[in-house]
Amino acid sequence: MSFLEKQFKIQENGTTVRTEIYAGLTTFMTMAYILIVNPSILSASGMDAGALLTATAIASALGTLCMSLFANYPFALAPGMGLNAYFAFTVVLGYGYSWQTALTAVFVEGLIFILLSAVNVREAIFNAIPYNLKKSTSVGIGLFIAFLGLQNAGVIVGNDSTLVGLGNVKSVPVALALIGTLITVWLVVRKVKGALLFGIIITYTLGIICQIAGLYVPNPEIGFYSLLPDFSSGLAIPSLAPVFGKLDFKNVFSLEFVVVVFAFLFVDLFDTLGTLIGVSTKAGMLDKDGKLPRIKGALMADAVATTVGAVLGTSTTTTFVESASGVTEGGRTGLTSLTTAILFGISLFLSPIFLAIPSFATAPALIIVG
């Protein structure tokens, strides 16, 4: 019996090594945007953007590795969207706390989650949710993923009246996203292994062709960035020192600090449970009673990732709904998440390549998964 079979029970889960690796690649490609977005959001609080890139990649790699080893599930983790905005714009810029204090709140939240996971409180909450509600949660998450994909594609945008409006469907990025969606649908219908991953790569390649031909003109002011990797700064990894271990425990016993910790705790708790319910339902992992086997390991991985992430210098690290893209590709074991974790580690050295992949290239995968 090979090491991979022994560790991940690949045959028992009805999958193959190739499928798991494809799934891990796909999950990473749909999540890689976090390497740009998280530093961008958190740097508004005064944190060093370069250090945040390194912290984001390492926290995502370690958290996803924990999920692979603790629970053998194909779920990936990274600093959560929404939670990072709450960290920067509400806790730091709104309440006036230092980002060091906010990191401490995330660290304390992680410790509480480790305790709640160890004594099965979070598992009890998961199991107490009725099965029909768990099924409906997967529908809601599916709509959210599709909405996220349409938003990334530029098909829908926010406006002042309805909050959701039709974007500029005549723009090149939107056209490429829609073409990529049609191509990806065709690949999925043809049952091509790695259809979502190939869809991302093909859409990205079409984008590069359009840029070289002058159809796509980079303009950072309106969110159109160059699609060609920029290696002008070499392969140097930004130092983690400006944010690593910068915890401040001076305000730990204040009422305001407790409120902030509770807010992080509450949002992360239901964010994680919703994601686990939705993605595991999609993968057919829930048993006949609607329970998720080995959920304790999954929740512990999430809690450890949050705690370690705070020490590294980033906001709450949580299970990502984009994991559904890897599950759709057939990912069923921790080999999928291990692949994603390795890619997050590699991204530290090859970040110019991964950061050049635009959101409109990953949008087709999210739309179809949703």
C-alpha positions as CSV (number, residue, x, y, z in Angstrom):
1,M,0.0,0.0,0.0
2,S,1.5,3.4,-1.0
3,F,2.0,6.2,1.4
4,L,-0.7,8.3,-0.3
5,E,-3.3,5.5,-0.2
6,K,-2.5,4.9,3.5
7,Q,-2.6,8.5,4.4
8,F,-5.6,9.7,2.4
9,K,-7.6,6.5,1.6
10,I,-7.9,7.5,-2.1
11,Q,-9.4,4.3,-3.4
12,E,-11.8,4.1,-0.5
13,N,-13.1,7.5,-1.4
14,G,-13.6,6.6,-5.0
15,T,-11.0,8.9,-6.5
16,T,-7.5,8.9,-8.0
17,V,-4.2,10.8,-7.3
18,R,-4.6,12.6,-10.6
19,T,-8.1,13.7,-9.9
20,E,-7.1,14.9,-6.4
21,I,-4.2,17.0,-7.8
22,Y,-6.3,18.5,-10.5
23,A,-8.9,19.4,-7.8
24,G,-6.2,21.0,-5.6
25,L,-4.9,23.0,-8.5
26,T,-8.4,24.2,-9.3
27,T,-9.2,25.2,-5.7
28,F,-5.9,27.2,-5.6
29,M,-6.6,29.0,-8.8
30,T,-10.0,30.1,-7.6
31,M,-8.5,31.2,-4.3
32,A,-5.3,32.8,-5.5
33,Y,-7.0,36.2,-5.6
34,I,-6.7,36.3,-1.8
35,L,-3.0,36.9,-2.2
36,I,-3.7,40.3,-3.6
37,V,-7.0,41.2,-1.9
38,N,-6.1,40.4,1.7
39,P,-2.9,42.6,1.8
40,S,-4.8,45.3,0.0
41,I,-7.6,45.3,2.6
42,L,-5.5,44.9,5.7
43,S,-2.9,47.4,4.6
44,A,-5.6,50.1,5.1
45,S,-5.1,49.6,8.8
46,G,-1.4,50.6,8.5
47,M,0.1,47.1,8.1
48,D,2.9,46.5,5.7
49,A,1.5,45.2,2.4
50,G,4.6,43.1,1.5
51,A,4.6,41.4,4.9
52,L,0.9,40.8,4.6
53,L,1.4,38.9,1.3
54,T,3.9,36.6,2.9
55,A,1.6,36.2,6.0
56,T,-1.4,35.4,3.8
57,A,0.5,32.8,1.8
58,I,2.0,31.0,4.8
59,A,-1.3,31.1,6.9
60,S,-3.2,29.7,3.9
61,A,-0.6,27.0,3.4
62,L,-0.4,26.0,7.0
63,G,-4.2,26.1,7.6
64,T,-4.9,24.0,4.5
65,L,-2.2,21.6,5.5
66,C,-3.8,21.2,8.9
67,M,-7.1,20.4,7.1
68,S,-5.4,17.7,5.1
69,L,-3.7,16.1,8.0
70,F,-6.3,16.5,10.7
71,A,-9.5,15.7,8.8
72,N,-8.5,14.3,5.3
73,Y,-11.0,16.6,3.6
74,P,-10.5,18.6,0.3
75,F,-11.2,21.9,2.0
76,A,-8.8,24.8,1.8
77,L,-8.3,27.7,4.2
78,A,-7.2,31.3,3.9
79,P,-7.8,34.7,5.6
80,G,-11.5,35.1,5.2
81,M,-13.2,37.8,3.1
82,G,-15.5,40.0,5.2
83,L,-13.6,39.2,8.3
84,N,-10.5,41.0,6.9
85,A,-12.7,44.0,6.0
86,Y,-14.2,44.0,9.6
87,F,-10.7,43.8,11.0
88,A,-9.4,46.8,9.0
89,F,-12.3,49.1,8.5
90,T,-14.4,48.5,11.7
91,V,-12.0,47.4,14.5
92,V,-9.0,49.5,13.5
93,L,-10.3,52.5,11.5
94,G,-13.8,52.5,13.0
95,Y,-13.2,51.7,16.7
96,G,-9.7,53.2,16.7
97,Y,-7.8,50.1,18.0
98,S,-4.3,49.5,16.8
99,W,-3.9,46.7,14.3
100,Q,-1.7,45.0,16.9
101,T,-4.7,44.9,19.3
102,A,-7.0,43.6,16.5
103,L,-4.5,40.8,15.8
104,T,-4.6,39.9,19.5
105,A,-8.4,39.7,19.3
106,V,-8.1,37.2,16.4
107,F,-5.5,35.3,18.4
108,V,-7.8,35.1,21.4
109,E,-10.7,34.0,19.2
110,G,-8.5,31.2,17.8
111,L,-7.7,30.0,21.3
112,I,-11.4,30.0,22.2
113,F,-12.2,28.0,19.1
114,I,-9.5,25.5,19.9
115,L,-11.1,25.0,23.3
116,L,-14.7,24.8,21.8
117,S,-13.5,22.3,19.2
118,A,-11.7,20.2,21.8
119,V,-14.8,19.8,23.9
120,N,-17.1,19.3,20.9
121,V,-19.2,22.4,21.3
122,R,-18.8,23.5,17.7
123,E,-19.5,19.9,16.5
124,A,-22.7,19.9,18.6
125,I,-23.8,23.1,17.0
126,F,-23.2,21.6,13.5
127,N,-25.1,18.4,14.4
128,A,-28.0,20.4,15.9
129,I,-28.7,22.1,12.6
130,P,-31.7,20.2,10.9
131,Y,-30.8,18.2,7.8
132,N,-33.2,20.1,5.5
133,L,-31.6,23.3,6.7
134,K,-28.2,21.9,5.8
135,K,-29.4,21.1,2.3
136,S,-30.8,24.6,1.9
137,T,-27.5,26.0,3.1
138,S,-25.8,24.4,0.2
139,V,-28.3,26.1,-2.1
140,G,-27.6,29.5,-0.5
141,I,-23.8,29.0,-0.8
142,G,-24.2,27.9,-4.4
143,L,-26.0,31.2,-5.1
144,F,-23.3,33.1,-3.3
145,I,-20.5,31.4,-5.3
146,A,-22.3,32.1,-8.5
147,F,-22.9,35.7,-7.4
148,L,-19.2,36.1,-6.5
149,G,-18.2,34.7,-10.0
150,L,-20.6,37.1,-11.8
151,Q,-19.2,40.0,-9.7
152,N,-15.6,39.0,-10.4
153,A,-16.5,38.8,-14.1
154,G,-17.9,42.3,-14.0
155,V,-21.3,41.0,-15.3
156,I,-22.9,42.5,-12.2
157,V,-21.8,45.6,-10.2
158,G,-23.0,47.5,-7.2
159,N,-25.0,50.7,-7.6
160,D,-26.7,53.3,-5.4
161,S,-30.3,52.2,-6.0
162,T,-30.5,48.4,-5.9
163,L,-26.9,47.5,-4.8
164,V,-26.9,45.1,-7.7
165,G,-26.8,46.3,-11.3
166,L,-25.7,45.1,-14.8
167,G,-22.1,45.8,-15.5
168,N,-20.5,46.9,-18.8
169,V,-21.1,43.7,-20.7
170,K,-19.4,45.2,-23.8
171,S,-16.0,45.4,-22.0
172,V,-13.2,43.0,-22.9
173,P,-12.9,41.4,-19.4
174,V,-16.7,40.7,-19.2
175,A,-16.6,39.3,-22.8
176,L,-13.6,37.1,-21.9
177,A,-15.4,35.8,-18.7
178,L,-18.5,34.9,-20.6
179,I,-16.5,33.2,-23.4
180,G,-14.5,31.4,-20.7
181,T,-17.8,30.3,-19.1
182,L,-19.1,28.8,-22.3
183,I,-15.8,27.0,-23.0
184,T,-15.8,25.7,-19.4
185,V,-19.4,24.5,-19.7
186,W,-18.4,22.6,-22.9
187,L,-15.5,21.0,-21.1
188,V,-17.7,20.0,-18.1
189,V,-20.4,18.6,-20.4
190,R,-17.7,16.6,-22.3
191,K,-16.5,15.3,-18.8
192,V,-13.0,16.5,-19.4
193,K,-10.8,15.9,-16.3
194,G,-9.7,19.2,-14.9
195,A,-12.4,21.1,-16.8
196,L,-12.6,24.0,-14.4
197,L,-8.8,24.3,-14.2
198,F,-8.5,24.2,-18.0
199,G,-11.3,26.8,-18.3
200,I,-9.3,29.2,-16.0
201,I,-6.1,28.7,-18.0
202,I,-7.8,29.1,-21.4
203,T,-9.6,32.3,-20.3
204,Y,-6.3,33.7,-18.9
205,T,-4.5,32.8,-22.2
206,L,-7.2,34.5,-24.2
207,G,-6.8,37.6,-22.0
208,I,-3.0,37.7,-22.6
209,I,-3.7,37.4,-26.4
210,C,-6.1,40.3,-26.1
211,Q,-3.5,42.4,-24.2
212,I,-0.8,41.7,-26.8
213,A,-3.3,42.5,-29.6
214,G,-4.2,45.8,-27.9
215,L,-7.8,44.8,-27.3
216,Y,-7.3,44.7,-23.5
217,V,-5.5,47.9,-22.2
218,P,-4.2,47.8,-18.6
219,N,-5.5,50.7,-16.5
220,P,-5.1,50.1,-12.8
221,E,-7.3,53.1,-12.0
222,I,-10.4,51.2,-13.2
223,G,-9.1,47.8,-12.1
224,F,-7.6,46.6,-15.4
225,Y,-4.2,45.2,-14.5
226,S,-1.5,43.8,-16.8
227,L,-2.0,40.1,-17.4
228,L,1.7,39.5,-18.0
229,P,3.7,38.4,-14.9
230,D,6.0,41.1,-13.6
231,F,9.4,39.7,-12.5
232,S,11.1,43.1,-12.3
233,S,11.5,42.6,-8.5
234,G,12.9,39.1,-8.9
235,L,11.7,36.2,-6.8
236,A,12.5,37.7,-3.4
237,I,10.0,36.9,-0.6
238,P,8.8,40.0,1.3
239,S,9.9,40.0,4.9
240,L,7.4,38.8,7.5
241,A,9.1,40.9,10.3
242,P,6.8,44.0,10.2
243,V,3.7,42.0,11.2
244,F,5.0,38.7,12.7
245,G,4.2,38.2,16.4
246,K,3.0,41.8,16.8
247,L,0.4,41.0,19.5
248,D,-0.7,43.6,22.0
249,F,-2.4,42.4,25.2
250,K,-2.9,45.8,26.9
251,N,-6.6,46.0,26.2
252,V,-7.5,42.3,26.7
253,F,-9.6,42.9,29.8
254,S,-11.6,45.8,28.5
255,L,-15.3,45.4,27.6
256,E,-14.7,46.8,24.1
257,F,-12.0,44.1,23.5
258,V,-14.4,41.4,24.6
259,V,-17.1,42.7,22.1
260,V,-14.5,42.7,19.2
261,V,-13.5,39.1,20.1
262,F,-17.2,38.0,20.3
263,A,-17.8,39.6,16.9
264,F,-14.9,37.7,15.3
265,L,-16.0,34.6,17.1
266,F,-19.7,34.8,16.0
267,V,-19.0,35.6,12.4
268,D,-16.3,33.0,12.0
269,L,-18.3,30.3,13.7
270,F,-21.3,30.4,11.3
271,D,-19.1,31.3,8.3
272,T,-17.1,28.1,8.8
273,L,-20.2,25.9,9.6
274,G,-22.0,27.3,6.6
275,T,-19.1,26.6,4.3
276,L,-18.5,23.1,5.7
277,I,-22.2,22.2,5.3
278,G,-22.5,23.6,1.8
279,V,-19.3,22.1,0.4
280,S,-19.6,18.7,2.2
281,T,-23.2,18.4,0.9
282,K,-21.9,19.1,-2.6
283,A,-19.4,16.4,-2.2
284,G,-21.9,13.9,-0.7
285,M,-19.9,13.6,2.5
286,L,-22.7,13.9,5.0
287,D,-24.0,10.7,6.4
288,K,-27.7,9.6,6.5
289,D,-28.2,11.7,9.7
290,G,-26.8,14.8,8.1
291,K,-23.6,14.6,10.1
292,L,-20.1,15.2,8.8
293,P,-17.6,12.4,9.8
294,R,-14.3,13.7,11.2
295,I,-15.8,17.2,11.6
296,K,-13.8,17.6,14.8
297,G,-10.6,17.5,12.9
298,A,-11.9,20.0,10.3
299,L,-13.0,22.4,13.0
300,M,-9.7,22.0,14.9
301,A,-7.8,22.8,11.7
302,D,-9.8,25.9,11.3
303,A,-9.2,27.0,14.9
304,V,-5.4,26.3,14.8
305,A,-5.2,28.2,11.4
306,T,-6.8,31.2,13.0
307,T,-4.5,31.2,16.0
308,V,-1.3,30.7,13.9
309,G,-2.5,33.2,11.3
310,A,-2.8,35.9,14.0
311,V,0.8,35.3,15.1
312,L,1.9,35.4,11.5
313,G,0.1,38.8,11.2
314,T,-3.2,38.3,9.3
315,S,-6.9,38.3,10.1
316,T,-9.1,35.3,10.8
317,T,-8.1,32.3,8.7
318,T,-11.1,30.2,7.8
319,T,-12.4,27.5,5.4
320,F,-13.0,28.9,2.0
321,V,-16.2,28.4,0.0
322,E,-14.1,28.3,-3.2
323,S,-13.2,24.7,-2.0
324,A,-16.4,23.8,-3.8
325,S,-14.5,24.2,-7.1
326,G,-12.1,21.5,-6.2
327,V,-14.9,19.3,-5.0
328,T,-16.7,19.8,-8.3
329,E,-13.5,18.5,-10.0
330,G,-13.7,15.3,-8.0
331,G,-11.6,16.2,-5.0
332,R,-12.6,14.0,-2.0
333,T,-9.6,13.6,0.2
334,G,-6.9,15.5,2.0
335,L,-4.6,15.1,-1.0
336,T,-6.6,17.8,-2.7
337,S,-6.0,20.2,0.2
338,L,-2.4,19.1,0.4
339,T,-1.9,20.1,-3.2
340,T,-3.5,23.5,-2.6
341,A,-1.3,24.0,0.5
342,I,1.8,23.2,-1.5
343,L,0.8,25.7,-4.2
344,F,0.3,28.4,-1.6
345,G,3.8,27.7,-0.4
346,I,5.1,27.9,-4.0
347,S,3.2,31.1,-4.6
348,L,5.7,32.9,-2.3
349,F,8.4,32.3,-4.9
350,L,6.2,32.6,-8.0
351,S,3.8,35.2,-6.8
352,P,4.2,37.3,-10.0
353,I,2.6,34.5,-12.0
354,F,-0.3,33.8,-9.7
355,L,-1.0,37.5,-9.0
356,A,-1.2,38.2,-12.8
357,I,-4.2,35.8,-13.1
358,P,-7.2,38.2,-13.2
359,S,-10.5,37.7,-11.5
360,F,-12.3,37.4,-14.8
361,A,-10.3,34.3,-15.6
362,T,-11.4,32.5,-12.4
363,A,-15.0,33.7,-12.6
364,P,-16.2,31.0,-15.0
365,A,-15.2,28.3,-12.5
366,L,-17.1,30.0,-9.7
367,I,-20.2,30.6,-11.9
368,I,-20.4,27.0,-12.9
369,V,-19.7,25.6,-9.4
370,G,-22.4,27.9,-8.1
